[in-house]
């Protein structure tokens, strides 16, 4: 049976560029070559510690596992002395309030856990103490484990304990305020077509598809694993989180005065007079949206805006913008989400003042083309590794891949009639399907 090949060609005709500029605070970056040590203390419910000697033996392993994650891409390390770093208490140790500014170097980290009767450990929030200590607070644990002798059924509970401490530790240093996980699923509630949702579960999602390093970040989600070793191998802070942990951002992130939206055509030419609309989309359950701007690009295709909204930028109520552009009443670019974490990445990770975001227009795919069978075929290499052709079949009805018995490589050829494509088409992606 002859194989059929189809090629679907997609055009991108417009782009929208966002320029974040005018930093009001210069980023404070840590020297990546200098290890910064933080003393860690455990404040534990006595019900979690029936055997103090066991606690002294296993908690250093907890800390070692946390340091294994930190060592992957941060300069922070936790220092723990089991003789002085375990405090039994039935009440929370922290005040959960402190006078600003908080210390950014040399402060203690406290982990406060109480016993839960639930079948699995849970909970956690980033607290503080008037002493300046940062607190991995609100942890609810079933028990203490020896990480070296975990039963199969205990791996999930132990790694959840570890994961929640790593999550809150990142918050203590100022990372992920507003929560990455609030961006896992966002509904477009603007009511204005074209609608665009965010779905972390969709590999092609326009917001998450370029953020692969976030996928294993404890601030985004817990990574289930069958073994402790597997968990430690898979988990790693994103570049943004790691940069913040290694830096001095405990008292707040750098801010910016404005950002610039630039609407360009497929040739990079500015599009003046484009109707640009910008919404604040809230990271709450129903994702209510508020129109912040409805205006037109200038002669350079630009719209200059403050972040706007109400409240802190690092808040689920004000951390996300949805941008849409129209001309003559029709959408001319694919809508685009831009979050405060994108801005953080520009300022802190890339150390750049500008980011270009390519957007797909609201136009149908140009077409699907079927290969011309009478012009398909293959060429066989003359000798192994010669990179020179010899035998050929110009009308083959089958696709040959790989090598023959003499280790000579096949090269198959497909012919498509693309005369229907516009002369000025910009090809950005080709998908080939075999039937």
C-alpha positions as CSV (number, residue, x, y, z in Angstrom):
1,X,0.0,0.0,0.0
2,X,1.4,3.4,-0.9
3,X,2.0,5.9,1.9
4,X,0.4,9.3,1.8
5,X,2.2,12.4,3.1
6,X,0.6,15.7,4.1
7,X,2.3,18.9,5.0
8,X,0.5,21.6,7.0
9,X,2.1,25.0,6.7
10,X,1.4,27.7,9.2
11,X,2.1,31.5,8.7
12,X,2.8,34.0,11.3
13,X,2.1,37.5,9.9
14,X,2.3,39.8,12.9
15,X,4.3,40.2,16.0
16,X,3.9,42.0,19.2
17,X,6.9,43.1,21.2
18,X,6.9,44.1,24.8
19,X,9.7,46.3,26.1
20,X,10.1,46.5,29.8
21,X,12.2,49.4,30.8
22,X,13.1,52.2,33.3
23,X,13.9,50.1,36.3
24,X,13.5,52.0,39.5
25,X,15.6,49.6,41.5
26,X,18.9,48.1,40.2
27,X,18.8,44.3,40.5
28,X,20.9,43.0,43.4
29,X,22.6,39.9,42.2
30,X,24.7,37.6,44.4
31,X,28.2,36.6,43.5
32,X,27.5,33.1,42.0
33,X,31.0,32.0,43.1
34,X,30.3,32.7,46.8
35,X,28.3,30.2,48.9
36,X,25.9,31.9,51.2
37,X,25.1,29.9,54.4
38,X,21.9,30.1,56.3
39,X,21.5,28.5,59.7
40,X,18.4,26.2,59.8
41,X,16.5,25.2,62.9
42,X,13.6,22.9,63.3
43,X,10.8,23.8,65.7
44,X,8.8,20.6,66.0
45,X,5.6,19.5,67.7
46,X,6.7,17.1,70.5
47,X,4.2,14.6,69.1
48,X,6.5,14.4,66.0
49,X,9.6,13.5,68.1
50,X,9.0,10.5,70.3
51,X,12.7,9.7,70.0
52,X,15.1,12.7,70.0
53,X,18.0,10.5,69.0
54,X,16.1,9.4,65.9
55,X,15.3,13.1,65.1
56,X,19.0,14.0,65.4
57,X,19.9,11.2,63.1
58,X,17.4,11.8,60.3
59,X,17.0,15.6,60.1
60,X,20.5,16.2,58.8
61,X,19.4,14.0,55.9
62,X,16.4,16.2,55.3
63,X,18.8,19.2,55.2
64,X,21.2,17.4,52.9
65,X,18.4,16.7,50.4
66,X,17.4,20.3,50.5
67,X,21.0,21.4,49.9
68,X,21.2,18.9,47.0
69,X,18.4,20.9,45.3
70,X,19.9,24.3,46.2
71,X,23.3,23.3,44.9
72,X,22.0,22.7,41.4
73,X,21.7,26.4,40.6
74,X,21.7,28.6,43.6
75,X,24.4,30.0,45.9
76,X,22.5,29.3,49.1
77,X,23.3,26.5,51.5
78,X,21.6,25.4,54.8
79,X,23.7,24.8,57.9
80,X,22.2,22.5,60.5
81,X,23.5,21.4,63.9
82,X,21.3,18.5,65.3
83,X,22.5,19.2,68.8
84,X,21.3,22.8,68.9
85,X,18.9,23.0,65.9
86,X,16.0,21.0,67.1
87,X,13.5,22.8,69.4
88,X,10.4,21.0,70.7
89,X,7.4,23.4,71.0
90,X,3.7,23.2,71.1
91,X,3.2,26.7,69.8
92,X,4.4,28.5,66.7
93,X,7.8,30.1,67.3
94,X,7.5,33.1,64.9
95,X,5.7,36.4,65.4
96,X,4.6,36.5,61.7
97,X,5.4,40.2,61.8
98,X,8.6,42.2,61.7
99,X,10.0,45.7,61.2
100,X,11.2,46.4,57.7
101,X,13.7,46.1,56.2
102,X,14.3,42.4,56.8
103,X,17.9,41.2,56.7
104,X,18.9,39.7,53.4
105,X,22.0,37.9,54.5
106,X,22.9,35.8,57.5
107,X,19.4,35.5,59.0
108,X,18.2,32.1,60.4
109,X,15.7,29.8,58.6
110,X,13.2,28.1,60.9
111,X,11.1,25.1,59.9
112,X,8.0,24.7,62.0
113,X,6.0,21.5,61.7
114,X,3.2,20.0,63.8
115,X,1.7,16.5,63.7
116,X,-1.3,15.8,61.6
117,X,-3.7,12.8,61.8
118,X,-4.2,13.0,58.1
119,X,-2.8,10.1,56.0
120,X,-0.4,12.5,54.1
121,X,1.7,15.5,55.1
122,X,0.5,18.9,53.8
123,X,0.4,22.7,54.4
124,X,3.0,25.4,54.6
125,X,3.4,29.2,54.2
126,X,6.3,31.6,54.3
127,X,6.4,33.3,57.7
128,X,8.8,35.7,59.4
129,X,9.9,36.6,62.9
130,X,10.7,39.9,64.5
131,X,14.2,38.6,64.9
132,X,14.5,38.6,61.1
133,X,14.3,34.9,60.8
134,X,12.5,33.5,57.7
135,X,10.0,30.7,58.6
136,X,8.9,27.6,56.7
137,X,5.7,27.8,58.7
138,X,2.4,25.9,58.8
139,X,3.8,22.5,58.0
140,X,1.6,19.5,58.9
141,X,3.6,16.3,59.0
142,X,2.5,12.7,59.7
143,X,5.9,11.7,61.2
144,X,9.6,12.0,60.7
145,X,11.3,9.6,58.2
146,X,14.7,8.2,57.7
147,X,15.3,9.1,54.1
148,X,17.8,6.3,53.6
149,X,15.3,3.6,54.5
150,X,12.0,4.8,53.0
151,X,9.4,2.1,52.4
152,X,7.8,2.3,49.0
153,X,4.6,3.7,50.5
154,X,6.5,6.4,52.4
155,X,8.3,8.0,49.4
156,X,5.4,10.3,48.5
157,X,4.9,11.5,52.1
158,X,8.6,12.3,52.6
159,X,9.0,14.0,49.3
160,X,5.9,16.1,50.0
161,X,7.5,17.2,53.2
162,X,10.7,18.1,51.4
163,X,8.8,19.8,48.5
164,X,6.8,22.0,50.8
165,X,9.9,23.2,52.6
166,X,11.6,23.9,49.3
167,X,8.6,25.8,48.2
168,X,8.4,28.0,51.3
169,X,12.1,28.5,51.4
170,X,12.0,30.1,47.9
171,X,9.2,32.4,49.2
172,X,11.3,33.4,52.2
173,X,13.9,34.8,49.7
174,X,11.2,36.6,47.7
175,X,10.6,34.2,44.9
176,X,7.2,33.3,43.4
177,X,5.2,35.9,45.4
178,X,1.8,35.7,43.9
179,X,2.4,32.0,43.2
180,X,3.4,30.4,39.9
181,X,0.7,27.8,40.4
182,X,-2.0,30.4,40.1
183,X,-1.1,30.5,36.4
184,X,-1.5,26.8,35.9
185,X,-5.1,27.4,34.6
186,X,-6.5,30.7,33.6
187,X,-9.8,31.4,31.8
188,X,-10.2,34.3,29.4
189,X,-13.2,36.1,30.8
190,X,-12.9,39.2,28.7
191,X,-15.8,38.2,26.5
192,X,-14.0,39.5,23.4
193,X,-12.9,37.2,20.7
194,X,-10.5,35.7,20.1
195,X,-10.4,34.1,23.5
196,X,-7.2,32.6,25.0
197,X,-6.9,30.4,28.1
198,X,-3.9,29.2,29.9
199,X,-3.5,25.5,30.5
200,X,-0.3,24.1,31.9
201,X,-1.4,20.6,30.9
202,X,-1.4,21.6,27.2
203,X,2.1,21.1,25.7
204,X,1.3,23.8,23.1
205,X,0.0,26.3,25.6
206,X,1.2,29.8,24.5
207,X,2.1,30.9,28.0
208,X,3.9,27.9,29.4
209,X,5.4,26.3,26.2
210,X,8.5,28.6,26.4
211,X,9.0,28.0,30.2
212,X,10.4,24.5,30.3
213,X,12.7,25.2,33.2
214,X,9.6,26.0,35.4
215,X,8.2,22.5,35.0
216,X,10.3,21.0,37.8
217,X,10.3,24.0,40.1
218,X,8.8,23.3,43.6
219,X,7.1,26.7,43.4
220,X,5.0,25.6,40.5
221,X,4.0,22.0,41.5
222,X,5.0,18.9,43.4
223,X,6.8,16.2,41.3
224,X,5.7,12.7,42.2
225,X,8.5,10.2,42.2
226,X,8.8,6.5,42.9
227,X,12.0,6.9,44.9
228,X,13.8,9.6,46.8
229,X,16.7,9.5,44.3
230,X,14.3,10.0,41.5
231,X,12.7,13.0,43.2
232,X,16.1,14.6,43.9
233,X,17.2,14.1,40.3
234,X,14.0,15.6,38.8
235,X,13.5,18.7,41.0
236,X,15.2,21.9,40.2
237,X,14.4,25.6,40.7
238,X,13.7,27.6,37.6
239,X,16.4,30.1,36.5
240,X,14.1,32.9,37.8
241,X,13.6,31.3,41.2
242,X,17.3,30.4,41.6
243,X,18.3,34.0,40.7
244,X,16.0,35.4,43.3
245,X,17.1,32.9,46.0
246,X,20.7,33.8,45.3
247,X,20.1,37.5,45.4
248,X,18.8,40.1,47.8
249,X,15.1,40.4,47.1
250,X,13.6,39.6,50.5
251,X,12.2,43.1,50.9
252,X,10.7,43.3,47.4
253,X,11.4,42.9,43.8
254,X,12.8,45.6,41.4
255,X,9.9,47.6,39.9
256,X,9.6,49.3,36.5
257,X,8.0,52.5,35.4
258,X,6.4,51.4,32.2
259,X,6.3,48.8,29.5
260,X,5.9,49.2,25.8
261,X,3.8,47.2,23.5
262,X,4.9,47.3,19.8
263,X,2.7,46.0,17.1
264,X,4.6,44.9,14.0
265,X,3.7,43.3,10.7
266,X,5.4,40.2,9.3
267,X,8.2,42.3,7.9
268,X,8.9,44.0,11.2
269,X,7.2,47.2,10.1
270,X,5.4,49.1,12.8
271,X,1.6,49.0,12.6
272,X,0.2,52.4,13.5
273,X,-3.4,52.9,14.6
274,X,-3.8,49.3,15.8
275,X,-6.4,49.1,18.6
276,X,-4.7,47.6,21.6
277,X,-6.6,46.3,24.6
278,X,-5.0,45.3,27.9
279,X,-6.7,43.5,30.7
280,X,-5.7,42.6,34.2
281,X,-6.7,39.0,34.7
282,X,-6.9,37.9,38.3
283,X,-5.5,34.6,39.4
284,X,-8.6,33.7,41.5
285,X,-11.0,30.9,40.9
286,X,-13.2,32.6,38.3
287,X,-10.4,34.7,36.8
288,X,-12.3,38.0,36.6
289,X,-10.8,40.4,34.1
290,X,-10.6,44.2,34.2
291,X,-9.9,46.3,31.1
292,X,-7.0,48.6,31.9
293,X,-6.3,50.1,28.5
294,X,-8.2,50.5,25.2
295,X,-6.4,52.8,22.8
296,X,-4.3,52.9,19.6
297,X,-0.7,52.3,18.7
298,X,1.3,55.5,17.7
299,X,3.0,56.0,14.3
300,X,5.8,53.7,15.5
301,X,3.3,50.9,16.4
302,X,3.9,51.6,20.1
303,X,1.7,51.8,23.2
304,X,3.5,52.9,26.4
305,X,1.8,51.8,29.6
306,X,2.3,51.7,33.4
307,X,1.7,48.2,34.9
308,X,-1.5,49.7,36.5
309,X,-4.1,47.7,38.4
310,X,-4.7,47.9,42.1
311,X,-2.3,46.6,44.7
312,X,1.1,45.0,44.6
313,X,2.4,43.7,41.2
314,X,3.4,40.4,42.9
315,X,-0.1,39.4,43.8
316,X,-2.5,37.0,42.2
317,X,-4.9,40.0,41.9
318,X,-2.5,42.1,39.8
319,X,0.2,39.9,38.3
320,X,-1.2,39.0,34.8
321,X,-1.9,41.0,31.7
322,X,-3.8,39.8,28.6
323,X,-3.1,41.8,25.4
324,X,-5.1,41.8,22.3
325,X,-4.7,43.9,19.1
326,X,-7.3,44.8,16.4
327,X,-7.5,46.7,13.2
328,X,-10.6,47.6,11.3
329,X,-12.6,45.6,13.8
330,X,-10.7,42.4,13.3
331,X,-8.1,40.6,15.4
332,X,-4.6,41.0,13.8
333,X,-2.5,39.0,16.3
334,X,-3.0,36.1,18.6
335,X,-3.7,37.3,22.1
336,X,-0.8,37.2,24.5
337,X,-0.5,36.7,28.3
338,X,2.4,38.6,30.0
339,X,2.9,38.1,33.7
340,X,5.0,39.9,36.3
341,X,7.1,36.8,36.4
342,X,7.9,37.4,32.7
343,X,9.0,40.9,33.6
344,X,11.1,39.5,36.5
345,X,12.8,37.1,34.1
346,X,13.7,40.0,31.8
347,X,15.1,42.2,34.5
348,X,16.8,39.6,36.7
349,X,17.7,36.6,34.5
350,X,18.2,38.0,31.1
351,X,19.5,41.4,32.5
352,X,17.8,42.9,29.5
353,X,15.4,45.8,29.0
354,X,13.5,44.4,26.1
355,X,11.7,41.2,25.1
356,X,10.2,40.3,21.7
357,X,7.1,38.1,21.8
358,X,6.0,36.6,18.4
359,X,2.3,36.2,18.1
360,X,0.2,34.1,15.8
361,X,-2.5,36.0,13.9
362,X,-6.1,35.1,13.8
363,X,-6.0,33.7,10.3
364,X,-6.6,30.1,9.1
365,X,-3.7,27.8,8.3
366,X,-2.6,28.4,4.7
367,X,-3.2,24.9,3.6
368,X,-2.6,21.2,3.7
369,X,-0.7,19.7,0.8
370,X,-0.4,16.0,-0.2
371,X,2.8,14.8,-1.7
372,X,2.9,14.1,-5.4
373,X,3.3,10.3,-5.5
374,X,4.8,10.2,-9.0
375,X,7.6,12.4,-7.9
376,X,8.3,10.8,-4.6
377,X,11.2,8.4,-4.2
378,X,14.5,7.5,-2.5
379,X,18.2,7.6,-3.0
380,X,20.6,4.9,-1.6
381,X,24.1,5.8,-0.5
382,X,26.9,4.3,-2.7
383,X,28.9,3.1,0.2
384,X,28.7,3.3,4.0
385,X,29.5,6.8,5.3
386,X,30.3,8.0,1.7
387,X,27.6,10.7,1.7
388,X,27.3,10.0,-2.0
389,X,24.2,8.7,-3.7
390,X,24.0,5.7,-6.1
391,X,20.9,3.7,-6.6
392,X,17.6,5.5,-6.7
393,X,13.9,5.0,-7.3
394,X,12.1,8.1,-8.5
395,X,8.6,6.7,-8.2
396,X,8.8,4.6,-5.0
397,X,5.4,4.2,-3.2
398,X,7.1,3.4,0.1
399,X,9.2,5.5,2.4
400,X,12.6,3.9,3.3
401,X,14.5,5.0,6.4
402,X,17.7,4.0,8.0
403,X,20.4,1.7,6.6
404,X,20.4,-1.3,4.4
405,X,22.3,-4.6,5.1
406,X,25.6,-3.0,3.9
407,X,25.1,0.0,6.3
408,X,24.3,2.3,3.5
409,X,21.9,5.1,4.3
410,X,18.6,5.7,2.5
411,X,17.4,9.3,1.8
412,X,13.7,9.6,1.0
413,X,12.4,12.4,-1.1
414,X,8.9,13.9,-1.0
415,X,7.5,16.4,-3.5
416,X,4.8,18.9,-2.7
417,X,3.1,21.3,-5.1
418,X,3.0,24.6,-3.0
419,X,2.1,26.9,-5.9
420,X,-1.0,28.0,-3.9
421,X,1.1,29.7,-1.3
422,X,1.3,33.5,-1.4
423,X,4.7,34.7,-2.8
424,X,5.3,36.7,0.4
425,X,4.4,33.8,2.8
426,X,6.6,33.5,5.9
427,X,6.9,29.8,6.8
428,X,7.4,29.3,10.5
429,X,6.4,25.6,10.9
430,X,5.8,22.6,8.8
431,X,4.0,19.5,10.1
432,X,4.4,16.2,8.1
433,X,1.9,13.4,8.6
434,X,2.2,9.9,7.3
435,X,-0.9,7.9,6.5
